[in-house]
Amino acid sequence: MSSPWGRFLALIATMVFWSGLYIAVSGRPAHRLLNLLPGRYYLWPLLIFGVLAWAWKIWIHVRGRDGWG
């Protein structure tokens, strides 16, 4: 079973890759893409999601449902 936080980080890594490729090919400055990012209002849901994902991994490990034993 995979971590939901890991999926989110994989999505972010994919977005960073394609953004970097866009900047490299087009030659446009990075600040144009940075203006598309949401403001600091979205920081709290991300932190809450990270803590819940961490708690989920602990819970499935304690219950023995993570496939490790």
N, C-alpha and C positions, 0 to 999 in steps of 0.2 A: 504494500500500500504506500503510495507516495504522499508527500507532504503538500498541502495546498499552497503553502508559502513558497515551496520549490517551483511549483507551476507558475506562480506569479513572477518569481525572479527569472524564470526562463522566458516569460513573455517580455519582461523588461529588457533582457539581454537581446532578444530578437529585435525589439524596437530600436535599441541602440545601434545594432549592426546595420539595419536598413537606413537609419538616419545618417550614420557615418558614410555609408555608400552613396546616399543622395548628395551629401555635402561634397564628397570627393569627386563625384561625376559632374555635378552642376557648378561647383565652384562658388556657390552661394554661402554667405556667412551663417554660422551656426545660430546666431541670435534670432534669426527668423523662425527657426524650429522651436527655440526655447520659449518664444512668445505663445506657442500653442499649448504649452504645458499648463495644467491647472494651478491655481494659486495655493497658498498654504492651507486653505480650508479643507483640502483633501488629505492632509497629513494625519489627522486623528483616525479616520477610518482605516488607513493603511497600518497604523500602529496597532489598532484594535484587532485587525485581521491577522497581523503577525503574532500577537499574543495568543489569540484563539487557535491559530494553526499550531503553535508550540504546545499549548495545552492539549490539543487533540492528539499530537504525537505522544505525549506523556501518557495520556489516558489509554491509548491502544497498546502501548508498551506494557503498562501495568496490568492490563487485562489479558495480555498474551495474544493479542490479535494482530501483531505487527509482522508475524512470520519468522521471528527470530528464535522461536523455541516452542 
